[in-house]
Amino acid sequence: MDKETLNAPSPVPESATIAPPKITSDIVRADFNDVRTVIHYARAAHFLGLWKSEKILIDRYFPDRQARLLEAGCGAGRVAVGLWHAGYHHVVAFDFAAEMIGQAENLAQEQGITRLTFLQADATNLCGAADSSAGKDNGPHLDGTGPASPGKCHLLYDTFDGALFLFNGLMQIPGRESRRTALRELHRVCRPDAPFIFTTHDRDDPADVKQWAKEAELWARGAQDPRLHEFGDRYFSDETGNTFMHLPDRKEVLEDMAATGWTHVENATRNELASETPRVRNFSDNCRFWVARKAEAGA
């Protein structure tokens, strides 16, 4: 999505004589299962791989290739497969859209990867994870007990050495409290001091002050898109499908990390970290990387 699309006011549905429903996780899931969106992410998984900026932070915070990593919102497998090729062979990746998980599994199989675990799961309820490899000989599951069992939580406390939620996946969860729930869930399954890397788009960008001022006026008058939950939300359509996205400011991100047990380490924009290829720049506008750590017990 380009910058103009991302920051343009969300259109109010023209046919709404009755207020349309708020954007829900079910709506977002359906959008991610849409064939246009699936194709968009599958192409990125096949042709982009890890971005230069992602590699820089992954190398910096996960120098041990034996680290057990959890990737949230894995989409069609771009990052998970990229991690595998970078030498990280203890990776569990999940997404809540079944079509995305299917694409990720296909990509791994095409590249001869047999021990990469994909789960269908909602970041706000990781105990509801369904192991897509159940019944297959893909190696030990998360608790080391073998094949998944119905109703059993396979994302346990202190299981992972670190977590990633890249390509703004966290900000595609509607509702601030739901995003905080996801942060708490990721905190729960990571060991103390584990790094966590995620991305957002900046609402603080000086170039966007006028657009956000206009949006603030709409909210003040109650004239905003009624499908949205809070200031900073966007819901828009383009050739790749429908997209919900929340754009936070710095204060919000820091408050959410602190409220969910994460300590802020650093943050930088993608452009500050690396000069990306034209393909990456065409796929996604600039974003901000955040790095946090799970606080030590009792800290």
Secondary structure, DSSP 4 states (H G I P E B T S, - for coil): --HHHHHSPPPPPTT-SSPPPPP-HHHHHHHHHSHHHHHHHHHHHHHT-S-HHHHHHHHHH---TT--EEESS-TTSHHHHHHHHTT---EEEEES-HHHHHHHHHHHHHTT--S-EEEEEETTEEEEEEETTTTS-----TTSSSS--TT---S-TT-BSEEEE-TT-GGGSSSHHHHHHHHHHHHHHBPTT-EEEEEE--S--GGGHHHHHHHHHHHHHT-S-TT--STTEEEEEETTEEEEEE---HHHHHHHHHHTTEEEEEEEEHHHH----HHHHHH----EEEEEEEPPTT-
